[in-house]
Amino acid sequence: MSIQIPSHTFTKIHLKALRTHSLNILFTLSFTVFINTLGFAQGEIPKKGVDLPAVKTTELQVNTIIDTTKTDIDKPLLSEKSVDSTTVDTIKVKPLLSSTVSYKAKDYMSYKKKESKMHLYNEAEVLYEDMEVTAGHIILDFDKDLIYAKGIIDDSTKLYKQRPVFKQGENVIEPDSIVFNTVTKQGLIYNSVTEQNGGTLITETTKKVNDSVYYLKNAKFTTAEDLEDPEYYFLIRTGKLVPGSKVITGLTNLFIYDVPTPIGLPFAFFPLTKKQTSGVIFPSFGEDGNRGYFLQNGGYYFAISDYFDLALLGDYYTNGSYGLRVENKYAKRYKFRGNLAFRYENLITSERGFPDYAKTTIYNLRWSHQQDAKANPNARFSANVNLGSQNYYQQSINQINLPSTQNNTLASSIAYSKTFQGEPQVNINLTASHSQNTQTGAINMTLPTFQGSVGRIFPFAPKEGTKKGMLENINVQYNLRAENRITTTDEFFFKSEMFDDAKIGAQHTIPLSTNFKVFKYFSMSASANFNEVWTLNTVNKYYDADEEEIVTEDINGFDSFRTYNFSTSLGTTIYGMFNFDKKKQGKKLQAIRHVIRPSISYNINPAFDNYYDTVEVIDADGTTQSEYTRFENNLFGTPNNNYSSSIGIGVSNNFEAKVRDKDSTVVEPKKIILLNNLNFSTSYNVAGDSLNWSPIRVTGGTQLFNNKMNINFGATLDPYALDNNNVRINTYNIDNNGSLFRMTSANLTMGYSFDSKGLSASRDENENARNERLLSGGRDDDLFGVSQDFADSRFLDDDKDEDKDEEPSELYNYGIPWNFRLAYAINYSNNARQNEISSHSLMFSGDLDIAPRWSIGGSSSYDFKNKGFGLTQLRFQRDLLSWRMNFTWVPFGTYNRWNFFIGIKSSILQDLKYEQRRKPDEGL
């Protein structure tokens, strides 16, 4: 955790010429121009062998249709003979149609034989092949093979209603009027509104050439919900629409509330396909104080299949720094899902020749794999890998890693387990694990760990009925654990040296146990354990007289030892009730319930002296002997050399209260937890010659304020005193002019989460951002900050479901939504009379909606011992309906930076954005 003392902050001015490579700048600008030329978003690779229709010829054909029909569509009807609305007829007047035409209307259907036209009025409908037209007024012209459709004027409201709806396949168009040729399948559509996979086209004139090609004139493309007054749109003067695939346009520019902006292109491409398509990922740009101007997270997306994709991304800085990132997601329903990510960064600081010049390379590999529970109930494979350079999260230029900079450990685990059903049941588990300390660089790995077990066997259990008594409850198990453990450092990671000190061993355990009732109210259990350890790593020691020291040599070869022990325990449960309302007077505190679970245990561990040897040491006083065991470097401990016979004592407590409910209609009292647990434990070594009592361990915890506050505490109480050298002596502390117990350590942790609604839950955060932190070994909450990549829609919060349809109140400030989270921790140490607070910190975070679409939030921490703030992040967000604006700021510390983003929410236009990221110049 980085610490900065605000009161002692000062600024040191240091000016330095920052040289940039002109060739690198030229490359960056060329790449930006290339991306802008391609368009706004990811595109689709055109299919080979598909010819585009001749535009000029199509326009002549459609214009001919317009000239012959323009006057007829508005011509008033001469006959309005009423027709039954349920009549459905088939036209057999002129055999020019290739298929049957079905039609109906609510008010009337009128056929004019002289004009060869059929008029349908009020809720008219025509079905022809895969085409369906509904409108207030439809005219069928059999001579010209045309269908005219338009709405009607309501007599009372004088409003235009029953606009035509044209459906063909999956395409739905809602215009003001339609002219359609049933033979050429071409037509003209006026003032249409078409939804295309998240986007909406509002077109003045549309020319339908065939089922898959539409030509547009004066069209508006938007993702806004309010189509009557969209907050933004792209004005397409001329364009081509391929339904469900794409929109290709000529001159296009952005309008915001009908106000034109200079943001535009001579041509553009809007992808509309429902399927995943390959395409360019537009980068973000900005400036870094030490590395110059940059392009970040730009690259290419490969839509390989429905189950597998791949993204190649990169960052480039004008001082020569760069980063490469490979991301992959895969999923198969009811089988598995996962993602794989690898990032490599080559970072250059300052300029060559300056004393602060540095060049470092860092990397990080992450893999997450989850198997669906339905895939195989008896076998399961999972992976959660996070490994890389020791300082990756502290040095990475990727902003989504900001919360992970506070992590001290990188951990990985890959596991496969299988269950063999039967009697007895057999389980096996194969695991590879990795743990890396980012502060010391120490790495511990198991490659692999094998665990096997055979389920419990009850040899004396009856064939029918329940097991009763000590004999029938006797059961035996078998467990096996084998490991290949590697301890290394970041320097030798993935090198041959990491295997030099590898240790291999196996442990076999056979527990034999039983349990039974004693005197009706007591539960007794007894167990005997046999343990056998195999190892390939032992040691031999001898005294080197020349060097006058004990020499230890490693021996590689199979060796083993066997131990056993016995234990038994006795326990019961005592219930106590303190009634404060015996006379039923309706007191607020009615009763307190106390549950006590005392237990006593006895453990005996024999001494296994046969596994110990001695080495003769010759010193000035003569020859002495030093005892050792050849298994001292064993993975699973050493044989016990001292006879041990100890008695363990433990007491657990639970306190609950019954109080009168505030609601007078509720008859039953309300239960409140006073102390969820309060535990005491210690032991007495009967075979010991001194210091027989172990320190008393006290632990407890409770929940307050409707479970919104969690409190956990613990303490260690030692009954023995210390000498002048702070070493425990066989004298009670009270006999040494001290208290009954000497507190050697204590700890207290508290967590509090609350909001304006009185709920214990905080704001619903995007699941991908939470998973990003967990996969990196971080916290589940946002007390270390939020993982954010505004350009990636996966890290953006989804629209709130709450109050979507509710109009905001004019008195919004009366109930401003907010939430707040606290985490407090304090640790006390006094093992050697240091009497100090070893750590003392407070972490807090919160969010506040200052207006219906404005929200601010932040997170920080304060270290009371070192008197400084930790990582602090401030967040601002504005919901601009179809757009989103975000700003985050780390105002001070090692990771101080700010990020600004504004862009369209819709995924099809997510590359239309403006983003500025800047890290302050560390030289100032």
C-alpha positions, 0 to 999 in steps of 0.5 A, a space after each residue: 500500500 503506497 503511503 503519502 503524507 499530505 501535510 508534508 507534500 512539496 513540489 520539486 521542479 525539474 525540467 528535462 528535454 524529452 526526446 521523441 523519435 520522429 519515425 515513431 510519431 509518423 508511424 503513430 499518425 499513419 496508423 490513426 489515419 488508416 483506422 479512421 479511413 476504415 470506419 467507426 466500428 468492426 467490419 465484416 469481411 466481404 464474401 467472395 463471389 457476390 456481385 453488387 446490383 447495378 445502381 443506375 439501372 435500378 434507379 431507372 426501374 424504380 423511377 418508372 414505378 413512381 411516375 405511374 403510381 404517384 397520382 393513384 396512391 392519393 386518388 380518392 375512392 369512387 366506391 365505398 361498398 361495405 364488405 364483411 371484415 372476415 372475408 378472405 379471397 383469392 384473386 383470379 382476375 389476371 394470371 400475372 402473379 406467380 403466387 396466391 395473394 390473400 387479403 382482408 380489411 375491416 371496413 370494406 374491400 372494393 374491386 374496380 374492374 375497369 381499373 383492375 384495382 382492389 381497394 382495402 380500407 381500415 386494418 387492411 392486410 395483404 399476404 403474398 409469398 414471404 411478404 406481409 403488408 398491413 396498413 389503413 389503406 391498401 390498393 392492389 393494381 393488377 395491371 401494373 402488378 403494384 401494391 400501394 399502402 398508406 395510413 388513414 386520417 382519423 376523423 376525430 383526432 385528424 391524426 395519421 394512423 395505421 401506418 403501413 408495416 412491411 414484413 419480409 422474412 426477418 425484416 420489418 419496415 414501418 414507413 408512411 407509405 409504400 409502393 411495391 412491385 410484386 413481379 420485380 420485388 422492387 419498391 419505394 418506401 417513404 419515411 420508414 423506421 427500421 430497427 437493425 440489430 440495436 440500431 435504428 434507420 429513419 429514412 426519408 426515401 428507401 429504394 428496395 432492389 431485392 430482398 437483401 439490398 436497399 438504397 437510402 436517401 437522407 437517412 438517420 442512423 441512431 441507437 437512441 431510444 427516443 426516435 421522435 427526438 433522438 439525442 444524436 444521429 448520423 445523417 446518411 445522405 446516400 447509402 446502401 443497406 444490407 439487412 442484418 449485415 451492414 450499412 455503407 454510406 457516402 458523406 456522413 456526419 454526426 448531428 447532436 439534437 439536430 445540430 451538425 458537428 464537424 465529426 464526419 467521414 466521406 464514407 462510413 461502414 456500420 456493421 449490423 450483423 447478428 453474428 460475430 464478425 472480425 474487424 479492427 479495434 480502434 485504439 485510445 490515445 493520450 499522453 504519458 509524462 515519461 513515455 510521450 504520446 501513445 495509442 492504447 488497446 488498438 488491434 484486430 478482433 478475430 471471430 473464429 467460431 461460435 465457441 472461440 474468438 481471439 483479440 490481438 491488441 497493442 500499445 505504442 508510445 513515441 519514446 519506443 515503449 510498447 505492449 502486446 496483449 492476446 485475449 481469448 474467450 471460449 464457451 460451450 453451453 452445458 460444457 465449459 467456459 473460460 478465457 485466456 489472456 497474455 500481456 507483454 510490455 517493454 517499458 522505457 523510462 526517460 531518455 538514453 544517457 540520463 541517470 534515470 533511464 531504465 528499460 524493463 520487460 514485464 509479462 502476465 499470464 491469466 487463464 480461467 476455466 470453469 466446467 459446467 456442473 451438468 457436463 460430468 457429475 463424476 469428473 471436474 476440471 478447473 483452472 485459475 491461473 495468475 502468474 507473471 513478473 514480480 512487479 507486473 501490477 505495479 509497473 503495468 501501463 494498463 489502467 484496469 490493473 489499478 486495484 491489483 497494485 495493492 495485492 501482495 500475492 499472485 496465486 494459481 491453481 489447476 485441478 482435475 478431480 474424479 469420483 469412482 462411484 461404488 462401495 466404498 467410493 474412491 476420489 482422486 484429485 490432481 492439482 498444480 498450484 503456484 504462489 508468488 510473493 510480489 514483495 520478496 519475489 519468493 515462489 512456491 509451486 507444486 507440480 503436481 499434487 496428487 490426492 486420493 481417498 477411499 470413503 469410510 468403511 463401517 465393518 461392524 455396521 448392521 445391514 439394515 437400520 441405523 448404526 448404534 453404539 461404539 462398535 457399530 460406528 467404528 469406521 476406517 478410511 485411507 488417504 494419500 497425498 503426494 507432492 513435487 514441491 518447488 521453491 524458487 525466486 522470480 529470477 529463476 522462474 521458468 528456468 532449469 535452476 528452479 528444479 534444483 531444490 525440488 522436493 518429492 514425497 508422499 504421505 499415507 494416512 489411515 484414520 480409525 474412529 468411532 463415536 457414541 453417546 455417554 450418559 445420554 447427554 454427552 457425545 464421545 469420539 475416539 480415533 487412532 491415526 496411522 501415518 506413513 511418509 515416503 520421501 526422496 530427499 534426506 540428509 546426512 550430517 557430520 562434523 568437519 574438524 578442519 572447518 570446525 562446523 557441522 556439514 549437511 549433505 543432501 541424499 537422493 533416494 527412497 526412504 520412509 518413516 511411520 508414526 501413529 497417535 491416539 485422541 479422544 474427546 467428550 462434549 455436550 451442549 447446554 442451553 440457558 434461557 433468561 426470561 425478563 418478561 415472565 408476567 407477559 407485560 410486553 417488555 421490549 427485552 423479553 429473553 436472552 438465550 445462551 448456548 454453551 458447548 464445552 468440550 475436553 479432549 485427550 491426545 497422546 503422541 509417542 516418541 519415535 527416537 529410532 528415526 534420530 541420529 547424533 553427530 559428535 561435535 568437538 569443541 573446547 570443552 570436549 566432545 558433545 553430541 548434536 541430535 538430528 533426523 535425516 527427515 528434517 527437510 521432509 515435505 510432511 514434517 518430521 517424526 515426533 522426538 518427544 513423548 506428548 500427552 496433553 489435555 485440550 479444553 474448549 468452550 464455545 458460546 452463542 448469545 441471542 435475544 428475543 425482543 418485542 417487534 416494533 410492528 404491533 400486529 406481529 405476535 412472535 418476538 423478534 430474534 437478535 444475535 448478540 454474539 454469534 460466537 465467543 470461543 475459548 481454547 487451551 491445552 495442558 501438556 501432562 508429559 511436559 516438565 515445564 510450561 505445561 499450559 498453552 496460551 489461551 486463544 479467544 475468538 469471537 464475532 457478531 453482526 449488528 444493524 440488521 447484519 450490515 456490520 460484521 465484527 470479528 475479534 481475537 486475542 492470545 492470553 499467556 499465563 507465563 511470565 518473561 525473564 529479562 531477555 523476554 523469554 518465557 519462563 516456568 513462572 506464572 505471570 501473576 506470581 511475577 507481580 503481574 496480571 493473571 494473563 499477559 496479552 501477547 496479541 490481539 486483533 479486531 476487524 469490522 466491516 460496515 455496508 449501508 445505503 440510503 434505502 437501509 439495505 446491506 447491499 451496495 450498488 450492483 457493479 458490473 460482473 466482469 469488473 468484479 471478476 477482473 479483480 478476483 482473477 488478479 487476486 484482489 478483493 471482491 469489493 471496491 475498497 481498493 478501487 474499481 477495475 475500469 476500461 471505459 473503451 471496453 463495454 465489458 467493464 461498463 456498468 449495465 443500465 440500472 433496472 430499478 425505476 426504469 419506467 418511473 419518472 424522476 421526481 421533481 423533489 429528487 434531492 429529497 431522497 438522493 441514492 447513496 451507499 457507503 462501505 467501511 473496513 477497519 482493522 487493528 492488530 496489537 503485538 506484545 510477544 516480547 514486551 514491545 506493546 505496540 500497534 503493529 497495524 492500524 488502518 481504515 478503508 472506505 468507499 462510496 457512491 452518490 447519485 447527485 442527480 438522476 443521471 449524475 453519479 460520483 464515487 470514490 475509494 481510499 484508505 488511511 493508515 493510522 500508524 504511518 499517518 498517510 493515505 493509501 490508494 485513492 480513486 475518485 469516480 464521476 459518471 454521467 449517463 447521456 442516454 445513448 452516450 456515457 461519460 466517465 472520469 476517474 482521478 487518482 489525485 496523489 501517490 505512486 499511481 496518480 493519473 486521470 482518465 476521461 472517456 465519452 462514447 456511445 453505449 451501443 456495442 455496434 458503435 462503441 468505437 465512436 468515442 473520445 478518450 484521454 488518459 494521462 499520467 502526470 510527469 513523474 519528473 515534476 
